[in-house]
């Protein structure tokens, strides 16, 4: 899949999903939201995908919504935003359900829905110069892109309240400290650092990673006893998969495992 605004390529188990509007800070309009949905569905139908790299072309990851295009809708803006968020949120839901981990490669800035995409990723590698901002209330808007769900889970309620209510801009070091970013790297080291991570993930047991990331995402949504029951069921299932049998055999034979991903 390749379009002017969103590109998707898959090779050697690695999918690369890129927001490609550098002249507009990779902001999201209705067209981009629809294309993200199309790309997410394509990924869900591609069983050999073992890791997804999410990035933005040019100097910024994603500046959030395309405010210039939104302004064109005048009195019809409310209905238009409902349509944009419907497509964006559908895309994010499909991406979240993939077994393949989502690795966000972030440079420049991530604001609004861009911050939402960052928070929704499983691993986030950001350059030291990157800035992050919640941004919505500065416009009189409320959040989308899952930020009101993901951000408190990542940074805690008090810090999420500060970021959301004051629109405080934070740097990558602070974002790493509070839990938005996994790793901060030098501005010239992003690509190499991302490749190191995705190469390792591309040889991992994808189904097991998918179950694990969903268990972690829903940590606060069930009781302790319910989670223990789910863990028991998932562990017994994963041990019986080809990857589970291969992992155990490799351990006993003292050799590296050769996971097939399913």
Secondary structure, DSSP 8 states (H G I E B T S, - for coil): -B-SSEEEEEETTEEEEEE--GGGTT-B-HHHHHHHHHHHHHHHT-TT--EEEEEESTT-SB-SB-HHHHHTTGGGHHHHHHHHHHHHHHHHHHHHH-SSEEEEEE-SEEETHHHHHHHHSSEEEEETT-EEE--GGGGT----TTHHHHHHHHH-HHHHHHHHHH---EEHHHHHHHTS-SEEE-TTSHHHHHHHHHHHHTTS-HHHHHHHHHHHHTTTSS-HHHHHHHHHHHHHHHHTSHHHHHHHHHHHTTS-------
